Amino acid sequence: MFHESRESAVRRLDVRRNERILEVGVGTGLALPLYPRHCKVVGIDLSSGMLEKAHERVRAHGLDHVELSRMDAGQMEFADDSFDTVMAAYVVTAVPDYRKVVTEMIRVCRPGGRIIMLNHFSNGNKLIAAVEKVISPLCKHIGFRTDLSLSTVLEGTSLLVARKEKVNPLRFWHLVECVNKKNGATSSSH
């Protein structure tokens, strides 16, 4: 279920030649073979164990357009405006401080670039909210939040939602594509 949504997200990217893509929370690198070879992909993760598996995947598939680094998404070591697209699958509700991570994603994404989040976001539906409230302690125990809305995540940022759709068979995950409007950027120019 997670891989299908991740695959769907990458396939919808419409990647341009030489596009610079950052995958935040790359994990074991499941999505890496899906990126076209005409772009440059950098994957970061805090977990050495996950990155070890991602390195194995990169070698096994001969992904010479992919680079991996151990890095904290809340304190990235990249220069401002380093990437055209930033992809974060299942990250925003799994990190201790989502605001720091989103701020960093905005910083490293060029003005007019894309920030794509694949995640569950609370949507205000009272029935679903009741279920989320019941399962929230369990979800927090295993490392993610169910009570975070997209509007809360985007509040006070320079991100403008360009597209939002539900993905996966249960339609529990949202694929959200935002345009980084920092510094007055007027369009995605993707």
Residue pairs with C-beta under 8 A, 6 or more apart in sequence:
1 168
1 169
1 170
2 30
2 90
3 30
4 167
4 168
4 169
5 89
5 118
5 167
5 168
5 173
5 175
6 30
6 31
6 34
6 89
6 90
6 118
7 31
7 34
8 167
8 168
8 175
9 31
9 87
9 89
9 116
9 118
9 167
9 175
10 31
10 34
10 35
10 87
11 34
12 175
12 177
13 21
13 35
13 85
13 87
13 116
14 190
15 21
15 35
15 36
15 38
15 39
15 85
16 39
16 84
16 190
17 38
17 39
18 38
18 39
18 40
19 39
19 40
19 84
19 85
20 39
20 40
20 42
20 82
20 83
20 84
20 85
21 35
21 39
21 40
21 41
21 42
21 83
21 84
21 85
21 86
21 87
22 41
22 42
22 43
22 44
22 78
22 82
22 83
22 85
22 86
22 87
22 105
22 108
22 109
23 31
23 32
23 41
23 42
23 43
23 44
23 87
23 88
23 89
24 44
24 73
24 86
24 87
24 88
24 91
24 101
24 105
25 44
25 45
25 73
25 88
25 89
25 90
25 91
25 94
25 95
26 32
26 43
26 44
26 45
26 50
26 51
26 54
26 68
27 45
27 47
27 50
27 53
27 54
28 50
28 53
28 54
28 57
29 43
29 53
29 54
29 55
29 57
29 58
29 66
29 68
30 57
31 87
31 89
32 41
32 43
32 54
32 57
32 58
32 61
32 63
32 66
33 57
33 61
33 63
35 41
35 63
35 65
35 66
37 63
37 64
37 65
38 65
39 65
40 65
40 67
41 63
41 65
41 66
41 67
42 66
42 67
42 68
42 69
42 78
42 83
43 54
43 66
43 67
43 68
43 69
44 68
44 69
44 70
44 71
44 73
44 76
45 51
45 54
45 68
45 70
45 71
46 70
46 71
46 72
46 73
47 70
48 70
51 68
51 69
51 70
54 68
55 68
57 63
58 66
58 68
69 77
71 77
73 88
73 91
73 95
73 101
73 104
73 105
74 95
74 96
74 97
74 100
74 101
74 104
75 100
75 104
76 104
76 107
76 108
78 108
79 108
80 107
80 108
81 108
81 109
81 110
81 111
81 113
82 108
82 110
83 108
83 109
83 110
83 113
84 109
84 110
84 113
84 114
84 190
85 109
85 113
85 114
85 115
85 116
85 190
86 105
86 108
86 109
86 113
86 114
86 115
86 116
87 116
87 118
88 101
88 105
88 115
88 116
88 117
88 118
88 119
89 117
89 118
89 119
90 118
90 119
90 144
91 101
91 117
91 119
92 98
92 101
92 102
92 117
92 119
92 148
92 153
93 119
93 120
93 121
93 144
93 145
93 146
93 148
94 143
94 144
94 145
95 101
98 148
98 153
102 153
102 154
102 157
102 159
103 157
105 115
106 115
106 157
106 158
106 159
106 180
106 182
109 115
109 180
110 180
111 180
111 181
111 182
111 183
111 184
111 185
112 179
112 180
112 181
112 185
112 186
112 187
112 188
112 189
112 190
113 179
113 180
113 188
113 190
114 162
114 177
114 178
114 179
114 180
114 188
114 190
115 159
115 177
115 178
115 180
116 175
116 176
116 177
116 178
117 153
117 174
117 175
117 176
117 178
118 167
118 173
118 174
118 175
118 176
119 173
119 174
119 176
120 144
120 146
120 172
120 173
120 174
121 148
121 149
121 150
121 153
121 174
121 176
122 128
122 129
122 132
122 146
122 147
122 148
122 149
123 149
123 150
124 149
132 146
132 147
133 147
135 146
136 145
136 146
136 147
139 145
139 146
150 161
150 164
150 174
150 176
154 161
154 178
158 180
158 181
158 182
158 185
159 178
159 179
159 180
159 181
160 178
160 179
160 181
161 176
161 177
161 178
162 177
162 178
162 179
162 188
163 175
163 176
163 177
164 174
164 175
164 176
164 177
165 174
165 175
166 172
166 173
166 174
166 175
167 173
167 174
167 175
179 185
179 187
179 188
